[in-house]
Amino acid sequence: MVRSTLGTKMLRSLLRSGRAQQRSVGKLVSKLLTTAAKPAKNQSKSVKAKTVKAANATPKIVKAKAVPPRGAGLKARAAPATVPPLTHAPPGAAGKWLASHYPSRAEPGALGGKRMSYWLYLPHEAPAADSAGMPLLVMLHGCQQSATQFAQGTRMNALADKAGYAVVYPQQLLSSQAQRCWKWYDKATQEGGGDVRMLVGIIEKVAQQYRIDRRRIYICGISAGAAMAYIVALNHPELIAAAGLHSAPAFGAGHNPIGALGVMQHGAGMRVERAIHEVLLREPQFPAMPTLLIQGMGDQVVRPINQSQLTRQSLMLNRMRAGAEYKVTHKAGRGNSHNRQDIHDFYIGRKLILRVAQVARLEHAWSGGDPNLAFNAKAGPDASKMMLDFFARHRR
């Protein structure tokens, strides 16, 4: 009886400790993200007023044939706390803006299948009849973002429209992660499980429904979305022609929320090369994976050490030696040093395989985005244009 009482007390103590630890991790994540999301100091009151006014606007909805998911108290078009969802093609983009979802079969041991919402932008000009179809770009948002906010902030649709790209924006479920973070740190996800299957399912669904050039499917994202984009590319190189990672954590480490914070601040440690070695063991014939890495050198959320380690990982993945030669380009910012960038280009023969862009003083935000939304910096370079320029060089 005494042993039972002691065991019960110990169990309760462990549970209280676990809950306290979970709360502290949650507070730390929120603090990191909230700091990154603060508007620039020179943001005017008029800009803030416009943001508030926009939050109260009710633009017309362009509905797709598909029905958005219901359940868990989440509506596909429910307005976020501060910025309403993008319910129509944004200014400068004259194409179609469609909302849909992807259902998945129940995972073993799961209570039921998930339904992931996504938004699709189709350019106003249809692909030529004699062409292979439109290139497709997959855009993955970061933590505390929705898919529609990511579309607005990056202004990707307007640029994609001019280049004839279709763009798909999957959205992480609140029921999967309370801050809409992709679980890039989860080991099963890193090996191709978890949400990777749903994201690939969305790509396949769009490719089947529309005229998509399957040799030109690209994926990119910011922060957790960038990490998830790389995971999809590493597990499905036959599907992805090139990847673009903005402010991304290094691949293959973390394996729990606390470990993820460690990677964001200090990198992947001993897992840097081992994680890629495991990928190559699973896929000995892994093809070249062209990759663009964009990193703000003032980023305190995902620190620049991660870009250095991703560079090493990409060189290893593409079977290039660690000391491979590269071409360096320095681009000065117009009028100030905020958007000065250093670009390191790595080639195999004449083919650009890896581009590493370092943006001076940029914090944890999409470079050249809409400053009215969190995680977007007004100062250039234009990361969206950089992504499309890089992808245009590659096809599977």
C-alpha positions in Angstrom: 0.0 0.0 0.0 2.9 2.3 0.9 4.6 1.5 -2.4 1.4 2.2 -4.3 1.0 5.6 -2.7 4.7 6.5 -3.4 4.3 5.4 -7.0 1.2 7.5 -7.4 2.9 10.5 -6.0 5.9 10.1 -8.2 3.7 9.6 -11.3 1.8 12.8 -10.5 5.1 14.7 -9.9 6.4 13.5 -13.3 3.2 14.5 -15.1 3.3 18.0 -13.5 6.9 18.4 -14.5 6.1 17.3 -18.1 3.3 19.8 -18.4 5.4 22.6 -17.0 8.2 21.7 -19.5 5.7 21.7 -22.3 4.4 25.1 -21.3 7.9 26.6 -21.1 8.7 25.3 -24.5 5.5 26.8 -25.9 6.3 30.2 -24.3 9.8 30.1 -25.8 8.6 29.3 -29.3 6.0 32.1 -29.0 8.6 34.6 -27.8 10.9 33.8 -30.7 8.2 34.0 -33.3 6.6 37.1 -31.7 9.9 38.9 -31.7 10.4 38.0 -35.4 6.9 39.2 -36.3 7.2 42.7 -34.9 6.8 45.4 -37.6 9.8 47.5 -38.5 10.6 50.4 -36.3 10.2 52.9 -39.1 6.7 51.6 -39.9 4.3 54.5 -40.1 1.1 54.9 -38.2 -0.7 55.1 -41.5 0.5 51.7 -42.6 -0.7 50.2 -39.3 -4.1 51.9 -39.8 -4.3 50.4 -43.3 -3.6 46.9 -41.8 -6.5 47.3 -39.3 -8.8 48.6 -42.0 -7.9 45.6 -44.2 -8.7 43.3 -41.3 -12.3 44.5 -41.3 -12.7 44.2 -45.0 -14.9 41.5 -46.5 -13.9 40.9 -50.2 -15.8 38.6 -52.4 -14.9 35.0 -52.4 -14.0 33.1 -55.6 -15.2 29.6 -54.9 -13.7 26.4 -56.3 -15.7 23.3 -57.0 -14.1 21.5 -54.1 -15.7 22.0 -50.7 -13.3 23.2 -47.9 -12.9 21.0 -44.9 -15.0 21.1 -41.8 -14.2 20.0 -38.3 -12.0 20.8 -35.3 -13.6 24.2 -35.3 -11.5 25.3 -38.3 -13.0 26.8 -41.4 -10.8 27.0 -44.5 -11.7 30.6 -45.0 -11.9 31.7 -41.4 -10.1 35.0 -40.9 -6.8 34.9 -38.9 -6.6 37.1 -35.9 -5.2 40.2 -37.6 -5.3 39.7 -41.4 -8.2 38.4 -43.5 -7.6 35.5 -45.8 -6.9 36.2 -49.5 -10.3 35.4 -51.1 -9.6 36.7 -54.6 -6.6 37.1 -56.9 -4.4 39.8 -55.5 -3.6 43.1 -57.4 -1.4 42.5 -60.4 -2.5 38.9 -60.7 -5.4 38.4 -63.1 -5.7 34.6 -62.9 -7.9 32.3 -60.9 -7.7 31.9 -57.1 -9.3 28.6 -56.0 -9.7 27.0 -52.6 -9.8 23.2 -52.2 -8.7 20.4 -49.9 -6.9 17.1 -50.0 -8.4 14.1 -48.1 -6.1 11.3 -46.9 -6.7 7.8 -45.8 -6.5 7.1 -42.1 -2.9 6.4 -40.9 -2.5 3.1 -39.0 -3.6 3.6 -35.5 -5.2 7.0 -36.3 -8.9 7.8 -35.5 -9.6 9.0 -39.0 -8.3 10.6 -42.2 -7.2 14.3 -42.3 -8.2 16.9 -44.8 -5.6 19.5 -45.7 -6.8 22.8 -47.2 -4.9 24.3 -50.0 -5.2 27.3 -52.3 -4.3 27.3 -56.0 -3.4 30.1 -58.3 -3.8 29.6 -62.0 -2.2 32.2 -64.4 -4.6 34.1 -66.7 -3.0 32.7 -69.8 -3.5 29.0 -70.5 -0.4 27.1 -71.6 0.2 26.8 -75.3 -1.4 23.7 -76.9 1.9 22.4 -78.1 3.6 22.8 -74.7 4.1 20.3 -72.0 2.0 22.4 -69.7 2.5 24.9 -66.8 5.3 24.7 -64.3 4.0 24.2 -60.8 5.3 25.9 -57.7 4.5 24.6 -54.2 4.7 27.3 -51.5 4.9 26.3 -47.8 4.2 28.9 -45.1 6.0 29.3 -41.8 4.8 29.1 -38.2 2.0 31.5 -37.2 1.1 32.0 -40.9 -1.8 30.8 -43.0 -1.4 29.8 -46.6 -3.3 32.9 -47.8 -1.2 35.3 -45.7 1.9 33.7 -47.2 0.5 34.3 -50.7 -0.2 38.0 -49.8 3.1 38.6 -48.1 5.3 37.1 -50.8 3.4 38.6 -53.7 4.3 35.4 -55.5 1.1 35.1 -57.6 1.7 38.4 -59.5 5.2 37.2 -60.5 4.1 33.7 -61.2 1.3 35.0 -63.5 3.8 36.8 -65.7 6.0 33.6 -65.9 3.0 31.3 -66.5 3.3 29.3 -63.3 0.6 27.6 -61.3 1.1 28.1 -57.6 -0.3 25.9 -54.8 -0.3 26.9 -51.1 -1.0 24.0 -48.7 -2.0 24.9 -45.2 -1.0 23.1 -42.0 -3.9 22.0 -39.8 -4.4 23.7 -36.5 -5.4 20.3 -35.2 -1.9 19.1 -36.1 0.1 22.0 -34.7 -1.4 24.9 -32.7 0.8 27.5 -34.4 0.5 25.9 -37.9 4.2 24.8 -37.8 5.1 22.0 -40.1 6.7 19.2 -38.0 10.1 19.2 -39.8 11.9 18.1 -36.7 9.9 14.8 -36.5 12.1 11.8 -37.5 9.2 10.0 -39.2 8.4 13.1 -41.2 12.1 13.5 -42.2 12.0 10.0 -43.6 9.0 10.7 -45.7 6.0 10.1 -43.4 3.6 12.4 -41.7 2.5 15.4 -43.7 4.9 14.6 -46.5 2.4 12.1 -47.9 -0.4 14.7 -47.9 1.8 17.3 -49.6 2.8 14.9 -52.3 -0.9 13.9 -52.6 -1.8 17.6 -53.2 0.9 17.9 -55.9 -0.4 14.8 -57.6 -4.0 15.9 -57.4 -3.2 19.3 -59.0 -1.0 17.7 -61.6 -3.8 15.4 -62.6 -6.5 18.1 -62.7 -4.6 20.7 -64.7 -2.1 20.8 -67.5 1.1 20.7 -65.4 4.6 20.1 -66.8 5.7 17.3 -64.6 9.4 18.1 -65.4 9.0 21.5 -63.8 7.6 21.1 -60.3 9.3 23.2 -57.7 8.9 23.6 -54.0 9.9 26.4 -51.6 9.0 27.9 -48.2 10.1 30.0 -45.3 11.4 28.8 -41.9 9.4 25.6 -40.9 7.9 25.7 -44.4 11.4 25.8 -45.9 12.5 22.8 -43.8 9.4 20.9 -44.9 10.0 21.8 -48.5 13.5 20.3 -48.3 12.1 17.2 -46.7 9.6 16.7 -49.6 12.4 17.2 -52.1 14.8 14.8 -50.4 12.1 12.1 -50.2 10.7 12.6 -53.7 13.6 13.8 -55.9 11.8 12.2 -58.9 9.0 14.7 -58.4 10.8 17.9 -57.4 13.0 19.6 -60.0 14.5 22.2 -57.6 14.0 23.6 -54.1 14.1 27.1 -52.6 14.7 27.5 -48.8 14.3 30.9 -47.1 15.5 31.1 -43.5 15.5 27.3 -43.1 16.7 25.1 -40.2 19.3 22.4 -41.1 17.9 19.1 -42.1 17.8 15.8 -40.2 18.0 16.9 -36.5 15.8 18.0 -33.7 13.4 15.0 -33.4 11.2 16.8 -30.8 10.1 20.4 -30.1 12.9 21.1 -27.7 15.5 19.7 -30.1 14.0 21.8 -32.9 14.7 25.0 -30.9 18.2 23.8 -30.5 18.6 23.3 -34.2 17.2 26.8 -34.9 19.7 28.4 -32.6 22.8 26.2 -32.9 22.4 24.0 -36.0 22.2 20.3 -36.4 25.5 19.4 -34.7 26.7 15.9 -35.4 23.7 15.2 -37.6 24.7 17.6 -40.4 26.5 15.0 -42.6 25.0 11.9 -41.0 21.4 12.9 -42.0 22.4 13.2 -45.7 24.4 10.0 -45.5 21.1 8.3 -44.4 19.3 9.8 -47.4 21.9 8.5 -49.8 21.8 5.1 -48.2 18.0 5.0 -48.8 18.3 6.3 -52.3 21.8 5.4 -53.8 20.8 6.8 -57.2 19.7 10.1 -55.8 19.7 12.6 -58.7 21.0 16.2 -58.5 18.8 18.5 -56.4 19.3 22.2 -57.3 18.8 24.3 -54.3 18.5 28.0 -53.5 19.3 29.1 -49.9 18.3 32.6 -48.8 19.3 33.7 -45.3 19.1 36.9 -43.3 22.3 37.5 -41.5 20.4 39.3 -38.7 18.0 36.4 -38.1 17.8 35.6 -34.4 15.1 32.9 -34.8 16.8 30.6 -37.3 20.4 31.7 -37.0 22.8 31.8 -40.0 24.7 28.7 -38.9 21.8 26.8 -40.3 22.5 28.1 -43.8 26.2 27.1 -43.5 25.2 23.6 -42.6 22.6 23.4 -45.3 25.3 24.4 -47.7 27.4 21.5 -46.5 24.4 19.2 -46.8 23.6 20.2 -50.3 27.2 19.8 -51.5 27.2 16.3 -50.0 23.8 15.4 -51.5 25.0 16.5 -54.9 28.3 14.6 -54.5 30.4 17.8 -54.5 33.4 18.0 -52.3 33.2 20.2 -49.2 35.8 22.7 -50.6 34.2 23.0 -54.0 35.0 26.2 -56.0 32.2 28.7 -56.3 31.6 32.1 -57.9 31.0 35.0 -55.6 28.7 38.0 -56.5 28.3 41.0 -54.3 25.2 43.1 -54.8 24.9 46.4 -53.0 21.6 47.7 -51.8 20.1 50.8 -53.3 20.6 53.7 -50.9 21.4 51.6 -47.8 23.2 48.5 -46.7 20.0 46.8 -45.5 19.6 44.7 -48.7 23.2 44.2 -49.5 23.6 40.5 -50.6 26.5 38.1 -51.1 25.8 35.3 -53.5 27.8 32.1 -53.7 27.1 29.9 -56.8 28.2 26.3 -57.1 28.3 24.6 -60.4 28.6 21.0 -61.8 30.0 21.7 -65.2 27.9 24.6 -66.5 24.9 23.8 -64.4 24.1 25.9 -61.4 23.4 23.4 -58.6 23.5 25.5 -55.4 23.0 29.2 -54.9 23.7 30.6 -51.4 22.4 34.1 -50.8 23.2 36.0 -47.6 21.2 39.2 -47.1 22.8 41.7 -44.7 20.8 42.7 -41.6 17.7 40.9 -42.8 15.9 39.4 -39.8 13.4 36.4 -39.8 11.2 37.6 -42.7 10.6 37.1 -46.4 13.0 39.5 -48.2 11.2 42.0 -50.4 7.7 41.1 -49.1 4.7 43.0 -48.0 5.6 44.8 -44.7 2.0 45.1 -43.7 2.1 41.4 -42.8 4.3 39.7 -40.2 7.4 37.8 -41.4 7.8 40.0 -44.4 10.5 42.7 -44.9 10.1 45.6 -47.3 13.8 45.9 -48.1 15.0 43.7 -50.9 16.2 41.7 -52.6 12.9 40.3 -53.9 13.0 36.7 -52.7 10.1 35.7 -54.8 11.8 36.9 -58.0 15.0 35.1 -56.9 13.1 31.9 -56.5 11.5 32.0 -60.0 14.8 33.1 -61.6 16.5 30.1 -60.1 13.8 27.6 -60.9 13.7 28.7 -64.5 17.2 27.2 -64.9 16.1 23.7 -63.9 13.8 20.8 -65.0 13.7 17.2 -63.9 
